[in-house]
Amino acid sequence: MAESVEKLEDGIVRSAEQVSAQIRAAKDAIGSVIFGQDRVVENTLVTILSGGHALLIGVPGLAKTKLVETLGVTLGLDAKRIQFTPDLMPSDILGAEVLDESTAGKRSFRFISGPVFAQLLMADEINRASPRTQSALLQAMQEQHITVAGARHDLPKPFHVLATQNPLEQEGTYPLPEAQLDRFLMEIDVDYPDRDAERRILFETTGAEETLAKGSMSADALITAQRLVRRLPVGDSVVEAILSLVRSARPGPDSGEAGKFIAWGPGPRASQSLMLAVRARALIDGRLSPSIDDVLDLAEPVLKHRMALTFQARAEGRTIPDVIRQLKTRIG
C-alpha cells in the first residue's frame, strides 16, 4: 500500500512539473502579445485551468478582445466571438432547427449549431444584450450542454466563456442577474497599463510588423492540466481559510463587524471556485500545493461579483473590495 501511494505521489509530481512548464510557456507566449496586464493574464489562466469562466471588466481599448484571441491561439482552442447587441436573439447564440426537404419530398428538422459550439467563447459586451439572450448561456456555462426543441446537444470540451463588460455604459445595457454572475468563477478587472508598458505598446503595435501569438499547448494538454489541478493536495489550514473567508462574506454572525454592510453573500459555489483557483495558481507557480497567500490574493476576484452591500454601506461610501479587504484581515 505504501509503495502504491508513493508511486502515485511521484506520478503527480512528474505530471505537475511537466504541466507547469507548459503553462509557463503559454503565459510567456501571451505576454509577448499582451503587454502590461500580467495580473489579468495570470487570473485568466487560473480561471481556465480551474475549468471555469471569467468576466473581464474594463474600459474600451485595454486589449480584452485581443487577450481572448491570443488565449485561443496559445492554448490551441477553437475560439469564437459573439458581439452582444440589444437585438441579439438566443438562437443567434445556440443555433436553431430548420426544416429540410429531401429529393423524395420527405421533410425533417435539422439542427444548425450556433457559435456557442466552441472551446473558447468570447461574449463581447455581454451586458448589452437583453436578459432573455443572456440566459441562453446559463445552461451552457453550468452543464456543458444546451437544449433546443427538447433535444440535448453536448458542447465541445473544454468549454470556457470569457465575457467582457464595459463599466462606463449605463444606458441601453442590462446588468447580469445574480444567478448568471455566480456562473463566472472570477470577475477580473482590466486596468490601464503603466507608463513603461504603454511605451512598449506604442513601439510593438505601430510598426511595420506585428507580433503574433504562437501555440504552446493543445486542447488535450489543457484537459490533462485541468484534471491535475483537481488532484493537487490542499492543506487543512488552506481549507479552513477558504471556509472562514467565504462564510464571513455572508450576512450573519460569521462576518463580524462587516456583517452590517453585507446584504447577501456568496454560496458554496464560491468555496468550490476558490478551492480550484488556489490549486491552479499553485500549479502555474510550479508549486504542488496552495498556500493561504493564494487564498488571500484570489479572494477579491472570486467573491466580489457574488456579494451585494446594504443601503447603509452604500450611503457611507463603502465598496465591496473594501469589505473583502476587511474580511481578509481576520485571516491574514
C-alpha positions as CSV (number, residue, x, y, z in Angstrom):
1,M,0.0,0.0,0.0
2,A,2.8,2.4,0.9
3,E,4.6,1.7,-2.3
4,S,1.5,2.3,-4.4
5,V,0.9,5.7,-2.6
6,E,4.5,6.7,-3.2
7,K,4.2,5.8,-6.9
8,L,1.0,7.9,-7.1
9,E,2.7,10.8,-5.5
10,D,5.7,10.5,-7.8
11,G,3.4,10.5,-10.8
12,I,1.6,13.6,-9.6
13,V,5.0,15.4,-9.1
14,R,6.2,14.5,-12.6
15,S,2.9,15.5,-14.2
16,A,2.9,18.7,-12.2
17,E,6.4,19.6,-13.3
18,Q,5.6,18.9,-17.0
19,V,2.3,20.8,-16.9
20,S,3.7,23.7,-15.0
21,A,6.4,24.1,-17.7
22,Q,3.7,24.1,-20.4
23,I,1.7,26.7,-18.6
24,R,4.6,29.0,-18.1
25,A,5.5,28.7,-21.8
26,A,1.9,29.6,-22.6
27,K,2.0,32.5,-20.2
28,D,5.2,33.8,-21.8
29,A,3.7,33.5,-25.3
30,I,0.6,35.5,-24.2
31,G,3.0,38.1,-22.6
32,S,4.7,38.6,-26.0
33,V,1.4,39.9,-27.4
34,I,-0.4,41.4,-24.3
35,F,1.7,44.0,-22.5
36,G,1.2,45.4,-19.0
37,Q,-1.6,43.1,-18.0
38,D,0.4,40.4,-16.1
39,R,-2.2,40.0,-13.3
40,V,-5.1,39.8,-15.8
41,V,-3.3,37.1,-17.8
42,E,-2.5,35.1,-14.7
43,N,-6.0,35.3,-13.4
44,T,-7.5,34.3,-16.7
45,L,-5.2,31.3,-16.9
46,V,-6.1,30.4,-13.4
47,T,-9.8,30.5,-14.4
48,I,-9.3,28.3,-17.4
49,L,-7.1,25.8,-15.6
50,S,-9.9,25.6,-13.0
51,G,-12.3,24.7,-15.7
52,G,-14.3,27.9,-15.2
53,H,-15.5,31.1,-16.9
54,A,-14.3,34.7,-16.4
55,L,-15.9,38.1,-16.6
56,L,-13.5,40.7,-17.9
57,I,-14.4,44.3,-16.9
58,G,-12.6,47.3,-18.3
59,V,-13.0,50.4,-20.4
60,P,-12.6,50.1,-24.2
61,G,-9.1,49.7,-25.7
62,L,-7.4,47.7,-23.0
63,A,-6.9,44.6,-25.2
64,K,-9.7,42.5,-23.7
65,T,-10.7,41.1,-27.1
66,K,-7.1,40.7,-28.1
67,L,-6.4,38.7,-24.9
68,V,-9.2,36.2,-25.7
69,E,-8.0,35.8,-29.3
70,T,-4.4,35.3,-28.0
71,L,-5.6,32.7,-25.5
72,G,-7.3,30.7,-28.2
73,V,-4.2,30.5,-30.3
74,T,-1.8,29.9,-27.4
75,L,-3.8,27.2,-25.8
76,G,-4.8,25.5,-29.1
77,L,-8.5,26.1,-28.6
78,D,-11.3,26.6,-31.1
79,A,-12.3,30.2,-30.3
80,K,-15.4,32.0,-31.5
81,R,-16.7,35.5,-30.8
82,I,-20.2,36.9,-30.3
83,Q,-20.9,40.6,-30.3
84,F,-23.8,41.1,-27.9
85,T,-26.3,43.7,-29.1
86,P,-29.8,44.6,-27.9
87,D,-31.4,42.8,-30.9
88,L,-29.4,39.6,-30.4
89,M,-31.6,36.5,-30.0
90,P,-30.9,33.3,-28.1
91,S,-31.0,31.3,-31.4
92,D,-28.1,33.6,-32.6
93,I,-26.0,32.0,-29.8
94,L,-27.3,28.5,-29.5
95,G,-28.4,27.7,-33.1
96,A,-31.8,26.7,-34.4
97,E,-33.7,23.9,-36.2
98,V,-34.5,24.4,-39.9
99,L,-37.0,22.4,-42.0
100,D,-35.3,20.4,-44.7
101,E,-36.9,18.6,-47.6
102,S,-35.2,15.7,-49.3
103,T,-35.4,14.9,-53.0
104,A,-38.0,12.3,-52.2
105,G,-40.2,15.0,-50.7
106,K,-39.7,13.9,-47.1
107,R,-39.5,16.7,-44.6
108,S,-37.4,16.7,-41.4
109,F,-35.9,19.2,-39.0
110,R,-32.1,19.7,-38.9
111,F,-30.2,21.4,-36.2
112,I,-27.7,24.1,-37.2
113,S,-25.3,24.8,-34.4
114,G,-24.6,28.3,-33.3
115,P,-21.3,29.9,-32.2
116,V,-21.7,28.5,-28.6
117,F,-20.2,25.3,-30.0
118,A,-16.6,26.4,-29.4
119,Q,-14.0,25.6,-26.9
120,L,-13.4,29.2,-26.0
121,L,-16.3,31.5,-26.5
122,M,-15.9,35.3,-26.2
123,A,-19.1,37.0,-25.2
124,D,-18.2,40.6,-26.1
125,E,-20.1,43.3,-24.2
126,I,-22.4,40.7,-22.7
127,N,-24.4,43.4,-20.7
128,R,-25.7,45.0,-24.0
129,A,-28.0,42.0,-24.8
130,S,-31.4,41.5,-23.2
131,P,-31.9,39.2,-20.2
132,R,-33.6,36.6,-22.5
133,T,-30.5,36.4,-24.6
134,Q,-28.1,36.5,-21.7
135,S,-29.9,33.5,-20.2
136,A,-29.1,31.4,-23.3
137,L,-25.6,30.9,-21.8
138,L,-26.8,29.7,-18.3
139,Q,-27.2,26.0,-19.1
140,A,-24.1,26.0,-21.4
141,M,-21.9,27.5,-18.7
142,Q,-23.1,25.2,-15.9
143,E,-23.9,21.9,-17.6
144,Q,-21.7,22.0,-20.7
145,H,-24.6,21.3,-23.0
146,I,-27.7,23.0,-24.4
147,T,-31.3,22.0,-25.1
148,V,-33.0,23.1,-28.3
149,A,-36.5,21.9,-29.1
150,G,-36.3,19.3,-26.4
151,A,-33.1,17.7,-27.7
152,R,-29.8,17.8,-25.9
153,H,-26.6,18.9,-27.7
154,D,-23.3,18.5,-25.9
155,L,-20.7,21.2,-26.2
156,P,-17.0,20.7,-27.1
157,K,-14.5,20.0,-24.3
158,P,-13.1,22.0,-22.8
159,F,-15.7,24.8,-22.9
160,H,-15.0,28.2,-21.4
161,V,-16.8,31.6,-21.7
162,L,-14.8,34.8,-21.4
163,A,-17.2,37.7,-21.3
164,T,-16.3,41.3,-21.5
165,Q,-18.2,44.2,-20.0
166,N,-17.8,48.0,-20.3
167,P,-18.2,49.6,-16.8
168,L,-18.9,53.0,-18.4
169,E,-22.0,52.0,-20.3
170,Q,-25.2,52.6,-18.3
171,E,-28.0,53.4,-20.8
172,G,-29.1,50.7,-23.1
173,T,-27.5,47.9,-21.0
174,Y,-28.9,45.1,-19.0
175,P,-26.9,44.2,-15.8
176,L,-26.3,40.5,-15.4
177,P,-28.6,38.8,-12.9
178,E,-27.1,37.3,-9.7
179,A,-27.6,33.7,-11.0
180,Q,-25.6,34.3,-14.1
181,L,-22.9,36.2,-12.3
182,D,-22.4,33.2,-10.0
183,R,-21.6,31.1,-13.1
184,F,-18.4,33.1,-13.5
185,L,-15.5,31.8,-11.5
186,M,-13.8,35.2,-11.4
187,E,-14.5,38.8,-12.1
188,I,-11.3,40.2,-13.5
189,D,-10.7,44.0,-13.6
190,V,-8.7,45.2,-16.6
191,D,-6.9,48.4,-15.6
192,Y,-4.8,50.9,-17.6
193,P,-1.2,49.8,-18.3
194,D,1.6,51.6,-16.5
195,R,3.8,54.1,-18.4
196,D,6.6,51.6,-19.4
197,A,4.0,49.0,-20.6
198,E,2.2,51.7,-22.7
199,R,5.6,52.8,-24.2
200,R,6.2,49.2,-25.2
201,I,2.7,49.0,-26.7
202,L,3.5,52.1,-28.9
203,F,6.6,50.5,-30.4
204,E,5.4,47.0,-30.7
205,T,2.0,47.6,-32.3
206,T,2.6,50.6,-34.6
207,G,5.5,49.2,-36.6
208,A,5.6,47.5,-39.9
209,E,5.4,44.0,-38.4
210,E,3.0,42.8,-35.7
211,T,3.9,40.2,-33.1
212,L,1.6,37.2,-33.5
213,A,0.6,34.7,-30.9
214,K,2.2,31.2,-31.0
215,G,0.7,28.0,-29.9
216,S,2.1,26.5,-26.7
217,M,-0.5,23.9,-25.7
218,S,-3.3,21.8,-27.2
219,A,-6.8,21.2,-26.0
220,D,-5.9,17.7,-24.8
221,A,-3.0,19.1,-22.8
222,L,-5.2,21.6,-21.2
223,I,-7.8,19.0,-20.2
224,T,-4.9,17.0,-18.7
225,A,-3.8,20.1,-16.7
226,Q,-7.4,20.7,-15.5
227,R,-7.6,17.1,-14.2
228,L,-4.2,17.5,-12.5
229,V,-5.5,20.7,-10.7
230,R,-8.2,18.7,-9.1
231,R,-5.6,16.1,-7.8
232,L,-3.3,18.6,-6.1
233,P,-3.4,18.2,-2.3
234,V,-4.7,21.1,-0.2
235,G,-3.7,21.5,3.4
236,D,-6.2,21.7,6.3
237,S,-5.1,25.3,7.0
238,V,-5.9,26.4,3.5
239,V,-9.3,24.6,3.5
240,E,-10.2,26.4,6.8
241,A,-9.1,29.7,5.4
242,I,-11.4,29.3,2.4
243,L,-14.3,28.3,4.6
244,S,-13.7,31.1,7.0
245,L,-13.4,33.7,4.3
246,V,-16.4,32.7,2.2
247,R,-18.7,32.2,5.2
248,S,-17.7,35.6,6.7
249,A,-18.7,37.2,3.4
250,R,-22.3,36.3,4.1
251,P,-24.6,38.3,6.4
252,G,-24.7,36.7,9.8
253,P,-22.5,36.1,12.9
254,D,-19.5,34.7,11.0
255,S,-19.0,38.1,9.3
256,G,-18.3,40.1,12.5
257,E,-18.4,43.8,12.2
258,A,-18.5,43.7,8.4
259,G,-21.8,41.8,8.6
260,K,-23.9,45.0,8.8
261,F,-22.6,46.1,5.4
262,I,-23.5,42.8,3.5
263,A,-26.9,42.4,2.0
264,W,-26.3,39.0,0.6
265,G,-23.1,36.9,0.0
266,P,-21.6,34.0,-1.8
267,G,-22.9,30.5,-1.8
268,P,-21.0,27.2,-1.8
269,R,-20.1,27.6,-5.4
270,A,-17.7,30.4,-4.3
271,S,-16.0,28.0,-2.0
272,Q,-15.6,25.5,-4.8
273,S,-14.3,28.2,-7.1
274,L,-11.7,29.4,-4.6
275,M,-10.6,25.8,-3.9
276,L,-9.9,25.2,-7.6
277,A,-8.4,28.6,-8.2
278,V,-5.8,28.4,-5.5
279,R,-4.7,24.9,-6.8
280,A,-4.4,26.3,-10.3
281,R,-2.4,29.3,-9.1
282,A,0.0,27.0,-7.3
283,L,0.4,24.9,-10.4
284,I,1.2,28.0,-12.5
285,D,3.9,28.9,-10.0
286,G,5.4,25.4,-10.0
287,R,4.2,24.5,-6.5
288,L,2.5,21.2,-5.6
289,S,0.0,22.7,-3.1
290,P,-1.6,26.1,-2.5
291,S,-0.9,28.4,0.5
292,I,-3.0,30.8,2.5
293,D,-1.4,33.6,0.5
294,D,-3.1,32.2,-2.6
295,V,-6.5,32.3,-0.8
296,L,-5.9,36.0,0.1
297,D,-4.7,37.0,-3.4
298,L,-7.6,35.4,-5.2
299,A,-10.4,36.3,-2.7
300,E,-11.4,39.5,-4.3
301,P,-11.9,38.3,-8.0
302,V,-13.7,35.2,-6.8
303,L,-16.0,36.9,-4.2
304,K,-16.8,40.4,-5.3
305,H,-19.4,39.6,-8.0
306,R,-21.1,37.3,-5.6
307,M,-21.8,39.9,-2.9
308,A,-24.1,43.0,-2.5
309,L,-23.9,45.8,0.0
310,T,-26.7,47.2,2.1
311,F,-28.1,50.6,1.6
312,Q,-26.3,51.8,4.8
313,A,-23.0,50.6,3.4
314,R,-23.5,52.4,0.1
315,A,-24.6,55.6,1.9
316,E,-21.4,55.5,3.9
317,G,-19.3,55.2,0.7
318,R,-18.3,51.6,1.3
319,T,-17.4,49.3,-1.6
320,I,-17.3,45.6,-2.0
321,P,-13.5,45.4,-2.3
322,D,-13.2,47.4,1.0
323,V,-15.4,44.9,2.7
324,I,-13.4,42.0,1.3
325,R,-10.2,43.5,2.5
326,Q,-11.7,43.9,5.9
327,L,-12.7,40.2,5.9
328,K,-9.2,39.2,4.8
329,T,-7.5,40.8,7.8
330,R,-9.3,38.3,10.0
331,I,-7.4,35.5,8.2
332,G,-4.2,37.0,7.1
